[in-house]
Structures are given as C-alpha cells and as structure tokens.
C-alpha cells in the first residue's frame, strides 16, 4: 500500500492524506481542517472504492460557487497520486 499527502488549494481544509492499495483502491482518507463531520463522512463513503470511481464521482464539485471543494480536491489528489504511482 502506498501513502500519499496532498496540499489542498482553495478550500477550508489544508491537506488530505490517504493510502492506495495494489488494486488502486482508496483507504484511510484523512482531511486536515475543513468541516470535520462532512469530511469524515466523505472519508467513510469512499473507503475501499476504486480511485477512478472516486474521481468520476467527486471531480468538479464546487463549494459556495467557488472553483473547487474538498471533494474536488480529493479527486485532484487522487489523479496526481495515480500519475506518480
């Protein structure tokens, strides 16, 4: 399992870290900062999901009309991690 850390941009949460297993499934998502309850919920919902599925579901979500959101930042982090895996 590979561990990744990603610095978020344009969101209340400052960073997200997670693990990706040999089948590209996502585990142990942990956001730093942001709306704690909502981000814990997202973390639990995506646990064990394939990274490509998470990206497809979360990419492009905005927060309060902004260009990004915590879910979108997770999708961006996963895209970056998969490029470097």
C-alpha positions, 0 to 999 in steps of 0.5 A: 500500500502506498501513502500519499499527502496532498496540499489542498488549494482553495478550500477550508481544509489544508491537506488530505492524506490517504493510502492506495492499495495494489488494486488502486483502491482508496483507504484511510482518507484523512482531511486536515481542517475543513468541516470535520463531520462532512469530511469524515463522512466523505472519508467513510463513503469512499473507503475501499472504492476504486480511485477512478470511481472516486474521481468520476464521482467527486471531480468538479464539485464546487463549494459556495460557487467557488472553483473547487471543494474538498471533494474536488480536491480529493479527486485532484489528489487522487489523479496526481497520486495515480500519475506518480504511482 
